[in-house]
């Protein structure tokens, strides 16, 4: 059965690569130079994670993200 996962994507300022974290799978990360490669890498990272952790039943529910500005 297909499952949806929430992917948090950020750009690493040093090399400029994109990093991806799978919100529902603690410790599941990957990186790539562009979005098409990141999509392939994140699918592979999820597959490897699920293969290594057969019983992943306690996924948290994704609620959303906030961007908060704080005075400097």
Chimera marker file (.cmm) of the C-alpha trace (Angstrom):
<marker_set name="trace">
<marker id="1" x="0.000" y="0.000" z="0.000" r="1" g="1" b="0" radius="0.5"/>
<marker id="2" x="1.281" y="3.491" z="-0.876" r="1" g="1" b="0" radius="0.5"/>
<marker id="3" x="2.033" y="5.883" z="1.993" r="1" g="1" b="0" radius="0.5"/>
<marker id="4" x="2.638" y="9.619" z="1.992" r="1" g="1" b="0" radius="0.5"/>
<marker id="5" x="5.559" y="11.154" z="3.871" r="1" g="1" b="0" radius="0.5"/>
<marker id="6" x="6.336" y="14.756" z="4.777" r="1" g="1" b="0" radius="0.5"/>
<marker id="7" x="9.721" y="15.894" z="3.480" r="1" g="1" b="0" radius="0.5"/>
<marker id="8" x="11.394" y="18.988" z="4.928" r="1" g="1" b="0" radius="0.5"/>
<marker id="9" x="13.800" y="20.479" z="2.367" r="1" g="1" b="0" radius="0.5"/>
<marker id="10" x="16.513" y="23.013" z="3.153" r="1" g="1" b="0" radius="0.5"/>
<marker id="11" x="19.498" y="24.358" z="1.233" r="1" g="1" b="0" radius="0.5"/>
<marker id="12" x="22.887" y="23.860" z="2.892" r="1" g="1" b="0" radius="0.5"/>
<marker id="13" x="24.628" y="27.246" z="2.568" r="1" g="1" b="0" radius="0.5"/>
<marker id="14" x="28.157" y="25.830" z="2.285" r="1" g="1" b="0" radius="0.5"/>
<marker id="15" x="27.975" y="23.542" z="-0.767" r="1" g="1" b="0" radius="0.5"/>
<marker id="16" x="24.556" y="24.817" z="-1.899" r="1" g="1" b="0" radius="0.5"/>
<marker id="17" x="23.109" y="21.293" z="-1.950" r="1" g="1" b="0" radius="0.5"/>
<marker id="18" x="19.550" y="20.505" z="-0.910" r="1" g="1" b="0" radius="0.5"/>
<marker id="19" x="18.994" y="18.416" z="2.205" r="1" g="1" b="0" radius="0.5"/>
<marker id="20" x="15.840" y="16.437" z="2.920" r="1" g="1" b="0" radius="0.5"/>
<marker id="21" x="14.517" y="15.065" z="6.200" r="1" g="1" b="0" radius="0.5"/>
<marker id="22" x="11.576" y="12.662" z="6.332" r="1" g="1" b="0" radius="0.5"/>
<marker id="23" x="9.501" y="14.061" z="9.173" r="1" g="1" b="0" radius="0.5"/>
<marker id="24" x="7.753" y="10.813" z="10.084" r="1" g="1" b="0" radius="0.5"/>
<marker id="25" x="10.936" y="8.705" z="10.063" r="1" g="1" b="0" radius="0.5"/>
<marker id="26" x="13.439" y="9.920" z="12.690" r="1" g="1" b="0" radius="0.5"/>
<marker id="27" x="16.984" y="9.881" z="11.355" r="1" g="1" b="0" radius="0.5"/>
<marker id="28" x="15.950" y="9.500" z="7.697" r="1" g="1" b="0" radius="0.5"/>
<marker id="29" x="17.935" y="12.138" z="5.769" r="1" g="1" b="0" radius="0.5"/>
<marker id="30" x="19.472" y="12.580" z="2.336" r="1" g="1" b="0" radius="0.5"/>
<marker id="31" x="20.946" y="15.276" z="0.101" r="1" g="1" b="0" radius="0.5"/>
<marker id="32" x="21.373" y="16.127" z="-3.570" r="1" g="1" b="0" radius="0.5"/>
<marker id="33" x="22.425" y="19.022" z="-5.813" r="1" g="1" b="0" radius="0.5"/>
<marker id="34" x="18.918" y="19.558" z="-7.287" r="1" g="1" b="0" radius="0.5"/>
<marker id="35" x="15.237" y="18.666" z="-6.788" r="1" g="1" b="0" radius="0.5"/>
<marker id="36" x="15.011" y="15.814" z="-9.332" r="1" g="1" b="0" radius="0.5"/>
<marker id="37" x="17.995" y="14.044" z="-7.763" r="1" g="1" b="0" radius="0.5"/>
<marker id="38" x="16.669" y="14.798" z="-4.267" r="1" g="1" b="0" radius="0.5"/>
<marker id="39" x="13.348" y="13.147" z="-5.157" r="1" g="1" b="0" radius="0.5"/>
<marker id="40" x="15.110" y="9.965" z="-6.229" r="1" g="1" b="0" radius="0.5"/>
<marker id="41" x="17.418" y="10.014" z="-3.193" r="1" g="1" b="0" radius="0.5"/>
<marker id="42" x="14.606" y="10.548" z="-0.699" r="1" g="1" b="0" radius="0.5"/>
<marker id="43" x="12.601" y="7.639" z="-2.133" r="1" g="1" b="0" radius="0.5"/>
<marker id="44" x="15.668" y="5.425" z="-1.800" r="1" g="1" b="0" radius="0.5"/>
<marker id="45" x="16.329" y="6.670" z="1.759" r="1" g="1" b="0" radius="0.5"/>
<marker id="46" x="12.729" y="5.876" z="2.766" r="1" g="1" b="0" radius="0.5"/>
<marker id="47" x="12.938" y="2.385" z="1.254" r="1" g="1" b="0" radius="0.5"/>
<marker id="48" x="16.204" y="1.649" z="3.067" r="1" g="1" b="0" radius="0.5"/>
<marker id="49" x="14.845" y="3.036" z="6.341" r="1" g="1" b="0" radius="0.5"/>
<marker id="50" x="11.654" y="0.979" z="6.143" r="1" g="1" b="0" radius="0.5"/>
<marker id="51" x="13.602" y="-2.151" z="5.210" r="1" g="1" b="0" radius="0.5"/>
<marker id="52" x="15.858" y="-1.705" z="8.262" r="1" g="1" b="0" radius="0.5"/>
<marker id="53" x="12.958" y="-0.806" z="10.601" r="1" g="1" b="0" radius="0.5"/>
<marker id="54" x="10.225" y="-3.283" z="9.753" r="1" g="1" b="0" radius="0.5"/>
<marker id="55" x="7.729" y="-2.109" z="12.389" r="1" g="1" b="0" radius="0.5"/>
<marker id="56" x="7.141" y="1.611" z="11.871" r="1" g="1" b="0" radius="0.5"/>
<marker id="57" x="3.622" y="2.018" z="13.263" r="1" g="1" b="0" radius="0.5"/>
<marker id="58" x="4.078" y="5.058" z="15.478" r="1" g="1" b="0" radius="0.5"/>
<marker id="59" x="4.433" y="7.762" z="12.865" r="1" g="1" b="0" radius="0.5"/>
<marker id="60" x="3.573" y="11.218" z="14.178" r="1" g="1" b="0" radius="0.5"/>
<marker id="61" x="0.914" y="13.171" z="12.319" r="1" g="1" b="0" radius="0.5"/>
<marker id="62" x="2.289" y="16.128" z="10.348" r="1" g="1" b="0" radius="0.5"/>
<marker id="63" x="0.530" y="19.334" z="11.388" r="1" g="1" b="0" radius="0.5"/>
<marker id="64" x="2.413" y="22.066" z="9.544" r="1" g="1" b="0" radius="0.5"/>
<marker id="65" x="5.370" y="24.412" z="9.587" r="1" g="1" b="0" radius="0.5"/>
<marker id="66" x="5.819" y="27.929" z="10.901" r="1" g="1" b="0" radius="0.5"/>
<marker id="67" x="8.250" y="30.622" z="9.898" r="1" g="1" b="0" radius="0.5"/>
<marker id="68" x="8.798" y="32.966" z="12.849" r="1" g="1" b="0" radius="0.5"/>
<marker id="69" x="10.636" y="36.296" z="12.662" r="1" g="1" b="0" radius="0.5"/>
<marker id="70" x="12.479" y="37.441" z="15.785" r="1" g="1" b="0" radius="0.5"/>
<marker id="71" x="14.023" y="40.907" z="16.118" r="1" g="1" b="0" radius="0.5"/>
<marker id="72" x="17.814" y="40.812" z="15.826" r="1" g="1" b="0" radius="0.5"/>
<link id1="1" id2="2" r="1" g="1" b="0" radius="0.2"/>
<link id1="2" id2="3" r="1" g="1" b="0" radius="0.2"/>
<link id1="3" id2="4" r="1" g="1" b="0" radius="0.2"/>
<link id1="4" id2="5" r="1" g="1" b="0" radius="0.2"/>
<link id1="5" id2="6" r="1" g="1" b="0" radius="0.2"/>
<link id1="6" id2="7" r="1" g="1" b="0" radius="0.2"/>
<link id1="7" id2="8" r="1" g="1" b="0" radius="0.2"/>
<link id1="8" id2="9" r="1" g="1" b="0" radius="0.2"/>
<link id1="9" id2="10" r="1" g="1" b="0" radius="0.2"/>
<link id1="10" id2="11" r="1" g="1" b="0" radius="0.2"/>
<link id1="11" id2="12" r="1" g="1" b="0" radius="0.2"/>
<link id1="12" id2="13" r="1" g="1" b="0" radius="0.2"/>
<link id1="13" id2="14" r="1" g="1" b="0" radius="0.2"/>
<link id1="14" id2="15" r="1" g="1" b="0" radius="0.2"/>
<link id1="15" id2="16" r="1" g="1" b="0" radius="0.2"/>
<link id1="16" id2="17" r="1" g="1" b="0" radius="0.2"/>
<link id1="17" id2="18" r="1" g="1" b="0" radius="0.2"/>
<link id1="18" id2="19" r="1" g="1" b="0" radius="0.2"/>
<link id1="19" id2="20" r="1" g="1" b="0" radius="0.2"/>
<link id1="20" id2="21" r="1" g="1" b="0" radius="0.2"/>
<link id1="21" id2="22" r="1" g="1" b="0" radius="0.2"/>
<link id1="22" id2="23" r="1" g="1" b="0" radius="0.2"/>
<link id1="23" id2="24" r="1" g="1" b="0" radius="0.2"/>
<link id1="24" id2="25" r="1" g="1" b="0" radius="0.2"/>
<link id1="25" id2="26" r="1" g="1" b="0" radius="0.2"/>
<link id1="26" id2="27" r="1" g="1" b="0" radius="0.2"/>
<link id1="27" id2="28" r="1" g="1" b="0" radius="0.2"/>
<link id1="28" id2="29" r="1" g="1" b="0" radius="0.2"/>
<link id1="29" id2="30" r="1" g="1" b="0" radius="0.2"/>
<link id1="30" id2="31" r="1" g="1" b="0" radius="0.2"/>
<link id1="31" id2="32" r="1" g="1" b="0" radius="0.2"/>
<link id1="32" id2="33" r="1" g="1" b="0" radius="0.2"/>
<link id1="33" id2="34" r="1" g="1" b="0" radius="0.2"/>
<link id1="34" id2="35" r="1" g="1" b="0" radius="0.2"/>
<link id1="35" id2="36" r="1" g="1" b="0" radius="0.2"/>
<link id1="36" id2="37" r="1" g="1" b="0" radius="0.2"/>
<link id1="37" id2="38" r="1" g="1" b="0" radius="0.2"/>
<link id1="38" id2="39" r="1" g="1" b="0" radius="0.2"/>
<link id1="39" id2="40" r="1" g="1" b="0" radius="0.2"/>
<link id1="40" id2="41" r="1" g="1" b="0" radius="0.2"/>
<link id1="41" id2="42" r="1" g="1" b="0" radius="0.2"/>
<link id1="42" id2="43" r="1" g="1" b="0" radius="0.2"/>
<link id1="43" id2="44" r="1" g="1" b="0" radius="0.2"/>
<link id1="44" id2="45" r="1" g="1" b="0" radius="0.2"/>
<link id1="45" id2="46" r="1" g="1" b="0" radius="0.2"/>
<link id1="46" id2="47" r="1" g="1" b="0" radius="0.2"/>
<link id1="47" id2="48" r="1" g="1" b="0" radius="0.2"/>
<link id1="48" id2="49" r="1" g="1" b="0" radius="0.2"/>
<link id1="49" id2="50" r="1" g="1" b="0" radius="0.2"/>
<link id1="50" id2="51" r="1" g="1" b="0" radius="0.2"/>
<link id1="51" id2="52" r="1" g="1" b="0" radius="0.2"/>
<link id1="52" id2="53" r="1" g="1" b="0" radius="0.2"/>
<link id1="53" id2="54" r="1" g="1" b="0" radius="0.2"/>
<link id1="54" id2="55" r="1" g="1" b="0" radius="0.2"/>
<link id1="55" id2="56" r="1" g="1" b="0" radius="0.2"/>
<link id1="56" id2="57" r="1" g="1" b="0" radius="0.2"/>
<link id1="57" id2="58" r="1" g="1" b="0" radius="0.2"/>
<link id1="58" id2="59" r="1" g="1" b="0" radius="0.2"/>
<link id1="59" id2="60" r="1" g="1" b="0" radius="0.2"/>
<link id1="60" id2="61" r="1" g="1" b="0" radius="0.2"/>
<link id1="61" id2="62" r="1" g="1" b="0" radius="0.2"/>
<link id1="62" id2="63" r="1" g="1" b="0" radius="0.2"/>
<link id1="63" id2="64" r="1" g="1" b="0" radius="0.2"/>
<link id1="64" id2="65" r="1" g="1" b="0" radius="0.2"/>
<link id1="65" id2="66" r="1" g="1" b="0" radius="0.2"/>
<link id1="66" id2="67" r="1" g="1" b="0" radius="0.2"/>
<link id1="67" id2="68" r="1" g="1" b="0" radius="0.2"/>
<link id1="68" id2="69" r="1" g="1" b="0" radius="0.2"/>
<link id1="69" id2="70" r="1" g="1" b="0" radius="0.2"/>
<link id1="70" id2="71" r="1" g="1" b="0" radius="0.2"/>
<link id1="71" id2="72" r="1" g="1" b="0" radius="0.2"/>
</marker_set>
